[in-house]
């Protein structure tokens, strides 16, 4: 039985974790399935140009499947940790640097590594009853899967550190107020709203969107001079392409642009 459903419609690939019996918890099987789906999306013939990640049922992802962790000895715990990191860390890196934009449709609880997974996306849409919980400390674990990196950049150092230390729930409205979520919508509409955003991006200038994502990823690491140089280089590349010609023509012709590049 598949642990991840994968569909493509109108340029949008929707990846849905399907382990409702365990709250869509992550194990190596899920991570491998996500990698396999990304492999398919990367093929130009897939037709996908944006991605939505969500969970089945009423939970986005309850975090690491603790049934997969052998607690019998320190050696067993380290071995299980090594195996998980061998697949999970490359997934987080891959999502953050993927060719196409990624939208998380948080349809319920996003806990621990599930919150890390949501934060690896570009845009987060949250259902009204959904919440985030960086629960690592309550379980005796140090936060991982990139959450210490992404959360601080998303909501600021003070709020991020407090959230990670206290491991308290962050409800949907608080997530919106803090800038963790882009939008809050009715629970029944969260996936459709995320797919609508993804569709807008899928019909946009793919190469330019990729360059914007790459520039944004390094903005906290670069000096202003370095960022200006990176922007200049990316702008030069966009000028060489046809998207800017179509965009400007559409502006003067008072019509929607037709960005058709892969």
N, C-alpha and C positions, 0 to 999 in steps of 0.2 A: 504493500500500500504506500502511495506517495505521501511524503511529509510536506511537500510544497506543491500547490496547484499553480499552474503557469498558463496564462492566456494572453493573447495579443488582440487588440481591437483599436482600429483607427490610430495606429502609431503608438498606442500605450500598452506596455507590458505590465500586467498585474501579477504579482507574486504573493500568494496567500499561504501562510503557514497553517497546516491542517493537522494539528495534534490536540484537538479539543479535550481529550481525556486527561491530558496533563497540562492544560492551560497554555497550549502552544509553546511549551518549554523547548529550549534549544539543546540539541545534542549534536554529535558529529554527523549523524545522518541528515539532520536539517541543514547544517552548514554545507555539506556536500551537495545537497539538492539545490540550495541557493546558488552555489558556484556553477552547477550544471545549467541552471536557468540563465545565469549571466553569460555563460558560454554561448548559448543559443541566441541571446539578444545581441551579442557582439557581431553575429553574422549579419551582413548587410541585408540578406534576403529575408530576414525575420520581419522587416518592416517596422520594428520598434524604434522609437526615438525619445521615449521617456518611460519611467518606471514608477509603479506604485507598489509599495510593500505594505502588507497588512496581515492580520490574523483572522482565522475563521471563528465563527461564533461570537462570543461576547468578550474575548480577551485578545489583545494584540500579541503579547508575549510575556509569559510569567518568569522569564529569565532562564538561567541554566537549569537543565533537568538534573536535579540533585540525585535522582536514582542512578545516574551515570557516574557518580563520584564514589570511588571506593575509599571508605574511611577507616579501613582496618589498620593501616600503618602509615607512617610518614612517607615511606617509599611508594606505597600504593597511591597515596594522594598526589605526590609529585608526578608519578607516571600518568595519572589521569589528567592532571593539569597540563602536562606537556603535550599530550595528544590533543586536548581541546585547543590550546594555543596554536598548535601547528596548523589548524584549519581556521580558527576564529580570527586571529590577527590578520592574516591575508585577506579575509572577507571584508573586514572593516576598512583596510587600506584600499581594497578594490572598489568598494562602494564610494568611498570619499573621492577617489580619482577616476571614477567611471566616465566613459565617453558621453553618456546621456544623463540628464538630471533625474533625481530620485525624490519622490514624495512619499512620506510615511503617512498612512491612514491609520491613526491610533484609535481603534474601535473599542478599546477597553483598557485594562491594566497593562502598563508597560513597566515591568519590574526588573531590576538588576540588569542583566545582559540584554533584556528586552528593551530597556531604556537606552542602553548603549547602541543597540541596533537602530532605534528610531533616530538617535542623534547623528548617525552616520549619513542621514539623508540631507537633502538641501532644504526641503520645506516640510513642515509637520502640520498636519490637519488632525484635530482632536475631536472626538465625540463628547457631548456634554457630560456624560457620566464617566468618561475615561479619566485616568490619572497616571502619573509617573511616580515611581518609588525607587530611588537608588538604595536598595535594601542591603547592600553588601556588608556594611559594618554590623548590622543586626545578626548576620549569619557567621560573623567572624572572618570575613574575607576582605581583602583590599579591593577597591573598585578596579575594573579592568575593561577590556574591549574598547578602549579609547574614550571612556566617559570622562575621565579627569581632564582630557584635552578638549573635547568638544563642549562639555557643559560650561566650563569657565569662559570659553569664547562666546558662548550663546547667551548666558545670563549674567556674566561678570564674576570676578574672582570671589567676592565676599559671599554672594548668594550661593555660588557653586560649592564653596568649601563648607558652608553651613549645611547645605542639603546633603552632602556626602557624609559629613560627620554625624548628623542627627538621623539620617536615613528615614526622613519623614515623607509622607505622601504629598505630592504636588497636584492639586486638582486642576481641572481643565481651565477654569477661569484664572487661576493663579498662573498657570503656564502661559496663558495668553498675555496677562499683564506683565510678566517677566520677560517676554520675548522668546520663550521656549517654543511656543506654538505660533504658527502663522494665522490660524483660524480655528474657531470652535463652531461646531455645527451639531444638529440633531444626530443622535446615535445612528439612526437608520440611514442618514445621508452622508456619513463620513467618507465612505469609500467612493461614492459617486462624486462628492466634492473634490476629493483628491484626484480622481480620474479626470475631472473637468480641468483642473489646474495642469495636470500632466498633458492633456490633449492640447491645451494652449501652447505649452512648451514644445510639444512634438511637432506642431505646425510652425514653429518659429525657426530662426536661423541657427541650425544645430551647431555649426562650427563656432559661431559667435557666443552662443550660450555656454559651450564648453570652455571658451577662453575666459569668459566672465567668472565661471566657477573656479578655474585655475588661478586667476588673479586674486579672487576672494580668499582662496585657501592659504595664500602666503602673506596676506596683508598685515598680519600681526607679527610676522617674522622679519619683514623688510623694513629698511629705513625708507623715508619718503623718497629719497633719490633713487633707491633700488626699485621702489614701486612705480615711480614715474617711468623708469627705463623699461620695466616689464610691461606697463600699459602701452608704451610707445611701440614696443616690439609686437604686441598682440594687435594693436591698431593697424600697424603696417600689414600684418597678415590678413586682417579683415578687408583692407582696402584692395588687396590683390584678388580677393574672391568676388563672386558676383552678387552675394547677398546684399551688400550695401547699394549696388546699382538698383536692384529690385526694390529695396526699401525706400530709396529716395524717389524713384519713379512713382511708386504707389502713393507716397506722400503728396506729390504734385498732382497726381491723377485722382486724388481723393477716393482711394479704394484700399481694401485690405491687401497687404503684400502676400505674394505667393512664394514662400521659401521652400524650394523643392529639393535642395541638395541633401544627400544622405547624411 
